[in-house]
Amino acid sequence: MDEQKGTKVRNILIAVATILLVVGLYGATTADLSKVTPADLAQRAVPYEEARSNGRPTLVEFYADWCATCKVMSPTVAKLERKFAGKVNLVMLNVDNPKWNPELDRYKVNGIPHYVFLGSDGQIKGNVIGEQAEEIFAANMDALAQAQPLPYARPNPGQVSTFTETKPVQQTQPRDHSNS
């Protein structure tokens, strides 16, 4: 009888431990990302120097703790950080830190949040500024991870499109009777 009782207690303890483990894992994987801040992202971001040398594509976010749009974008960036973990580096550079002034100039940052997409070779693949729809941001990240052209990003800062002048076609005006 004692052996049956011991087995029953052991099975109950195993069941309780399993339930606690499942609840804990579920909670860890579905954490509320809506409360993520830029500072939270910065704490777990890849250091800039490491990202420049590890051979993976990189998303660099220029942000400030006081920036309302940066705070709004943080949950989206956190979701994408999880989705692309190990495939794309996330680097967070605070514009209020004078250490990053050379990078502010290099990447022509003129508004925040400013996102720069770097290929695995360190070359700029594109950039976007301000609030971005999650689907659009995710499409850019997918393309970056697959070394494809970014569908929703500006070209490199300072790059301009070409313009070729066309001559207007000579048309006869409706009231022009000079050719009659």
N, C-alpha and C positions, 0 to 999 in steps of 0.2 A: 504494500500500500504506500509506503514512504517513497518507494522508487517511482511510482506513478505520480505522486504529488510533486516530487522533484522535477520530473520530466515536464509536467504541466506548468510549473513555475518557470522553468527554463524556456519553454515555448512562448509563454506570455511575455517574458523579458525580451526575447528575440523579436517578437511581433511589435512591441512598443519601440524598441530600438530602430527597427526598420521604418516604422511610421515617422519617427522623429528625423531619421536620415532623409527620407523622401521629402518631408516638409522643408527641411533645411536646404536641400538641393534645389527644390522648386523656388524657394525664396531667394536663393543666391542667383539663380538664372533669370528670374523675372523681377529683379530689383527695380524699384521705382526710379527710372532715369529722369523723370520730370524735374527732380530737385537737384540735378547735377549742375555745378557751376563751372565757369572757366578755370577757377583755381583748382577744383577737383580734377579736371582734365589735365591740367598742367602737372599735378603731382604724379600722375601715372603715365605721362607722355614720355616718348623717347627723347633723350637729350639731342639737341641739334647736331653736335659733333658726331655722335654715334650714327644718327640717321644719314649723315652725309657720307659715311664710310661703310655702311653695312650692305650696300648693293640692292636694297629694296626701294620701290617707289615711296614717295613721302608726301604727306599733306602737311603743310606748314600753316598754322593759324596764328595770325597776328591779332592780339586781343588786349583788352584792359579789364580789370575787375569791375570798374564802374560803368562799363559799356552795356546798355540795356539790350541791344541787339545781340551782343556776344552771349549774354545770359539766355536769351530766347533760343539761340542756335545750339547751346550746349547739349540739350537732350538729343538732338539730331546727330551731332558730332559723336556723342557717346555711343549711340546705337551703331553708327558706322565704324567706330573704333572697335567695337565688339565683333561686328561682322567681318572686318578685314584684319583682325588680329593675326600677326605673323606674316601677313601679305603686304600690308602698307603701313609704314611708320606714321604715327601722329606726333607732330612736334608743335608745342605751344610756346610762342614768344610774346612776352608781355611788352607792349609798346612803351610802357612807363619805365622800363629798365633801360638805362642808357647803354648798357652792354650790347643791346641789339640795334643800335643806331646804324652800324654798317649794313646790316641786313635790311633795315627799313629803306635805306637808300638803294641797295642792290635790287630789291624786289619792287621798288617804286610804290611803297605803301602810302596811300593817300586817304584812307578811310578804314574803319574797322567795323566788324571783323573782316579781315582781308585773308583770303585763302589762296595759297600758292601750291599748285600741283607739280611735283618734281618727279621726273622719270627715274628709273633705277640708275641711270647714268648721271643724275644730279641736274640735268637740264630742265628748264621750265617748260612744262607742257601746256600750262594755262593758269588762269587765276580768276577768281570771282570776289566780289565785294558785297557785304551786307547779307541780309536774310535770304536764305535759299529754301525752296521747297524740298522736302526730304527726298522725293522721287528724283528730282533733278540732281541733287547733290549725290545721291546713290548712283545714278547713271554715270556721273563724272568719276566717282570712285571705282566703279566696275571697269570703266575704260582704262583708268590709270593702272589698276591691278593687272589688266590684261595687255598693257602696253599698246593700247589703241588710242586714236585721237579722241579728245574729250568732246562730247557732244554739246555741252552747255557751259563752256568757259571761254573767256576772252583769250586772244593770243598773248604771246609774251608782252610784258609791259614795254612800251616804246616802239612796238612793231605796228606798222600801219598798213592798211590795204592799198593796193595800187589803183590809180585812177587814170583812165585813158579818155581823152577828150574826143567826142564825136562831133562831126559837123552836122548842123541841122539840115534836114532835107528841105529843098526849096519847094514850097507848095504854092499853088495859085489860090489867091483869096477869092471867096465867092463873089465879091463885087468888083473884082479886078477884070476890066474889059480890054486890057492892053494887048492881050494875045488874040483878040477876036478878029 
